């Protein structure tokens, strides 16, 4: 999983970071999603594996809190960026005429996602939550489509309908894949 996630997300991030893609709002969202997934790949997965393999924590208590915060940050960030992508796609599909501020709005949403993820990951904030709600909150957020199409100012009705249908199909596929991939982790965590 580590190798596949690292190669896939690094490829997406590098490809979308090229200059020709930089002005696209969807490219911006996907770059941030790939970056968030790289945080999960390079921080959360190794920490989870090392904690499962080790019989006990060998470092100081403060290091444990620090690494738990890093792990939580990656998971919160991944979910928050997916929420930004979902909101952006919703607005692009159902309010296609409001494209003038879309890039600025997308940047603001992504900034809020990063800041909120950092705040949520802080140990004092996390300690306010009940353990069960904390675990379910990290593992079981709802995700919607991460794929959509940029729309022109005056799209034809048939184009809008096709775009909505495609987005609905992709949304169902993404949510189904998310549920299948995350259910074992959620069940294990709750157990």
Secondary structure, DSSP 8 states (H G I E B T S, - for coil): -HHHHHHHHHHHHHHHTSGGGTT-HHHHHHHHHHHHHHHIIIIIIHHHHHHHH-SS--S-HHHHHHHHHHHHHHHHHHHHHHHHHHHHHHHHHH-TT--TTHHHHHHHHHHHHHHHHHHHHSHHHHHTS-HHHHHHHHH------S------TT--HHHHHHHHHHHHHHHHHHHHHHHHHHHHHHHHHH-
